[in-house]
Amino acid sequence: MINRPRRLRKSANIRKLVRETTITVNDLIYPLFIIPGEKKKEAISSMPGQFRYTVDMLEDEMKEIVSLGIKAVIIFGLTHHKDENASDAFNPNGTAQEAIKYIKKNFLDIVVITDVCVCSHTSHGHCGIIKNNYVDNDSSIELLGKVALSHAQAGADIVAPSAMLDGQIKAIRTTLDANGFSDIAIMSYAAKYQSAFYGPFREAADSAPQFGDRASYQMDYGNSNEAMREMEIDVNEGADFLMVKPALPFLDIIRMGKDRFNLPMVAYNVSGEYAMIKAAAQMGWLDETKTMMESITAIKRAGADIIITYFAKDIARYIRANN
């Protein structure tokens, strides 16, 4: 007798009935880049379809996000006032803080997540305070605590520290709790790898390091056991979510983390992953929509509960058109 698994692939509706992994709009977080000033909407050349907005230009973008059913955004704030100590990163009237206040006032149901890092606010482009040409860990995590607190005070629902510094979750949790924000969740970039896939983001966020690289704090892409140690530390320090970044090159890390830890697993489908598909589609080498959906489904199948992606609006449109 021939075994016939093709019976379950016979028609489109049968295939839909037995599909094991599906994407819903509730899985998605959409990134927003916020710049200082007024009446600006700047195209990001290396990320077709993505823009940087001043706060006063967010209304139409937010209305579209809401209309598509997307429930959450993650805010990346930029500044014109860079210095060695990232003093503008915790300015209560900074770009990220003003964007948080605007969204929470005008779009009440949207979950606002904030990236807690200082690379776009430091003159040197690194994710902390530099001492002897090295990111000083303990003074930098104190700074991250101030940044996270300023975001919470502005109205953020979730803070997401991305610097990959030792003890950052504990420092932020302690600061938030001590100031009456024990209900603010922490989405930890628990396994953030030093990756070539961040190139377009660094243009978007104006955050390229001015010397050296980030290998002393972001992870080596050859390591997986180290990622599990990092996740365990963050769980013990009070993280509410765990994140893997980038997503597609690290599907195995997503799966390992999901199997080992009982927290929501977040994957960041980063700028380089987005730009590659966009560029190949523009050249006619790939079908953009099919490649997008296959990639995002692979990330979820690997174990991600939530996906941060620049494709979020496109995916939401696809889901709506195909339901």
Disulfide bonds with the S-S distance in Angstrom:
none
